[in-house]
Amino acid sequence: MCANASVSQKTSCIFCNIANKLESTEILYEDEEVCVFRDIKPASDYHVLTIPKRHIDDVKCLTSADKELVQKMLATAKELLAKNNLSVEDARFGYHWPPFRSIKHLHLHTIAPESKMGFIGNMIFRKNSFWFVSVSIINLYPIFFYYIYFSLFDTSFNEYG
């Protein structure tokens, strides 16, 4: 369950409340570690959020111990796509990068079909932007920060080092 949340008492974290079934949100899938439900402002026909039941603020709070959890979140999202007859190739997966997130609880967006996303959705969920990053970037995030730091603050840095 989410840290600092009891099964019977709401917390300030809406996603912890959803995971603890203290909100009237339809849960599409859950197990001991993750919970999946629809996004309230879908960017395409199918837009769900996969959250860990354990409260983690955001991607910056992930540690190497969370690698399996992040992989499970993605695997769960892909399984649900398949169950809904949607293509992984026409889907977008990612996390909003702090401070560009609306809820302070780690959540993986799964959006499909990607080809039906509108202009605003494509801007909000722009691939590997400063505000929305893919799972592959999360796995590489120490390298990602190194690149971002030097590309922004060191004018001598280029693609060759």
C-alpha positions as CSV (number, residue, x, y, z in Angstrom):
1,M,0.0,0.0,0.0
2,C,1.0,3.6,-0.3
3,A,3.3,4.8,2.5
4,N,1.6,7.0,5.1
5,A,-1.8,5.7,4.0
6,S,-4.2,3.5,5.9
7,V,-6.8,1.5,4.2
8,S,-9.6,3.5,5.8
9,Q,-8.3,7.0,5.8
10,K,-7.8,9.4,2.9
11,T,-4.5,11.1,2.4
12,S,-3.5,14.2,0.4
13,C,-2.2,12.0,-2.4
14,I,-5.1,11.2,-4.7
15,F,-3.2,8.3,-6.3
16,C,-2.6,6.7,-2.9
17,N,-6.3,7.1,-2.3
18,I,-7.2,5.4,-5.6
19,A,-4.7,2.5,-4.8
20,N,-6.4,2.1,-1.4
21,K,-9.9,2.2,-3.0
22,L,-10.8,5.3,-1.2
23,E,-11.9,7.0,-4.4
24,S,-14.6,6.0,-6.9
25,T,-12.1,5.4,-9.7
26,E,-12.5,2.3,-11.8
27,I,-9.4,0.2,-11.4
28,L,-8.6,-1.6,-14.7
29,Y,-5.9,-3.8,-13.2
30,E,-4.1,-4.3,-9.9
31,D,-1.8,-6.6,-8.0
32,E,0.3,-6.2,-4.9
33,E,2.7,-3.7,-6.5
34,V,0.8,-1.7,-9.2
35,C,-2.6,-0.3,-10.0
36,V,-3.9,0.9,-13.4
37,F,-6.8,3.3,-14.1
38,R,-7.9,5.7,-16.8
39,D,-6.5,9.2,-17.1
40,I,-9.2,11.9,-16.4
41,K,-8.0,14.0,-19.4
42,P,-7.2,11.4,-22.1
43,A,-4.8,12.4,-24.9
44,S,-6.2,9.6,-27.2
45,D,-8.8,6.9,-27.3
46,Y,-6.9,4.9,-24.7
47,H,-5.0,6.7,-22.0
48,V,-4.2,5.0,-18.7
49,L,-1.9,5.5,-15.7
50,T,0.1,2.8,-14.1
51,I,1.1,3.6,-10.6
52,P,3.1,1.8,-7.9
53,K,1.0,1.2,-4.8
54,R,4.0,2.2,-2.7
55,H,4.2,6.0,-2.7
56,I,7.1,7.3,-4.8
57,D,7.0,11.1,-5.5
58,D,8.3,11.0,-9.0
59,V,11.0,9.7,-11.4
60,K,13.7,11.7,-9.6
61,C,13.0,9.7,-6.4
62,L,13.7,6.3,-8.2
63,T,16.7,4.3,-7.1
64,S,18.4,1.3,-8.5
65,A,16.2,-0.8,-6.2
66,D,13.2,0.4,-8.2
67,K,14.4,-0.9,-11.5
68,E,12.2,-4.0,-11.4
69,L,9.2,-1.9,-10.4
70,V,9.6,0.4,-13.4
71,Q,10.0,-2.6,-15.6
72,K,6.9,-4.2,-14.2
73,M,4.9,-1.0,-14.7
74,L,5.9,-1.0,-18.4
75,A,5.2,-4.7,-18.8
76,T,1.8,-4.3,-17.2
77,A,0.9,-1.3,-19.4
78,K,1.9,-3.4,-22.5
79,E,-0.2,-6.4,-21.4
80,L,-3.2,-4.2,-21.0
81,L,-2.6,-2.7,-24.5
82,A,-2.6,-6.3,-25.9
83,K,-5.8,-7.2,-24.0
84,N,-7.5,-4.1,-25.5
85,N,-6.3,-5.1,-29.1
86,L,-4.0,-2.0,-29.3
87,S,-0.5,-2.0,-30.8
88,V,2.6,-1.3,-28.7
89,E,4.1,0.2,-31.9
90,D,1.3,2.9,-32.0
91,A,1.5,3.7,-28.3
92,R,3.4,6.3,-26.2
93,F,4.7,5.5,-22.8
94,G,6.3,8.0,-20.4
95,Y,6.6,10.0,-17.2
96,H,6.4,13.7,-16.6
97,W,9.6,15.1,-15.3
98,P,9.5,17.3,-12.2
99,P,8.3,19.9,-11.8
100,F,6.2,19.3,-14.9
101,R,3.8,16.8,-13.3
102,S,0.3,17.4,-11.9
103,I,0.3,14.7,-9.2
104,K,3.2,14.0,-6.9
105,H,3.0,10.2,-7.2
106,L,5.0,8.3,-9.8
107,H,2.8,7.4,-12.7
108,L,3.4,5.9,-16.2
109,H,1.3,7.3,-19.0
110,T,0.2,4.8,-21.7
111,I,-1.4,6.5,-24.6
112,A,-2.8,4.7,-27.7
113,P,-3.2,5.0,-30.5
114,E,-0.4,7.5,-30.7
115,S,-1.4,8.3,-34.2
116,K,-4.8,9.7,-32.9
117,M,-3.2,12.2,-30.5
118,G,-4.1,15.8,-31.2
119,F,-1.8,18.8,-31.2
120,I,-2.3,19.6,-27.5
121,G,-1.8,16.0,-26.4
122,N,1.4,15.8,-28.5
123,M,2.7,18.9,-26.8
124,I,1.9,17.8,-23.3
125,F,3.2,14.3,-23.9
126,R,6.1,15.2,-26.3
127,K,8.6,12.4,-26.5
128,N,11.8,12.9,-24.5
129,S,11.2,16.5,-23.9
130,F,12.3,18.4,-20.8
131,W,8.8,17.6,-19.3
132,F,8.0,14.1,-20.6
133,V,10.4,11.2,-20.7
134,S,10.3,7.6,-21.9
135,V,11.0,4.6,-19.8
136,S,14.4,4.1,-21.7
137,I,15.5,7.6,-20.5
138,I,14.5,6.8,-16.9
139,N,16.8,3.7,-17.1
140,L,19.6,5.9,-18.3
141,Y,18.8,8.9,-16.2
142,P,22.4,9.5,-14.7
143,I,23.6,9.8,-18.3
144,F,20.6,11.9,-19.3
145,F,21.4,14.4,-16.5
146,Y,25.0,14.5,-17.6
147,Y,24.0,15.3,-21.2
148,I,21.4,17.9,-20.1
149,Y,23.8,19.6,-17.8
150,F,26.6,20.0,-20.3
151,S,24.4,20.8,-23.2
152,L,22.8,23.7,-21.2
153,F,25.7,25.0,-19.2
154,D,28.9,24.1,-21.1
155,T,29.1,25.7,-24.5
156,S,32.1,23.6,-25.4
157,F,30.1,20.3,-25.0
158,N,29.0,18.7,-28.2
159,E,27.9,15.3,-29.4
160,Y,31.5,14.1,-29.4
161,G,32.2,15.0,-25.7
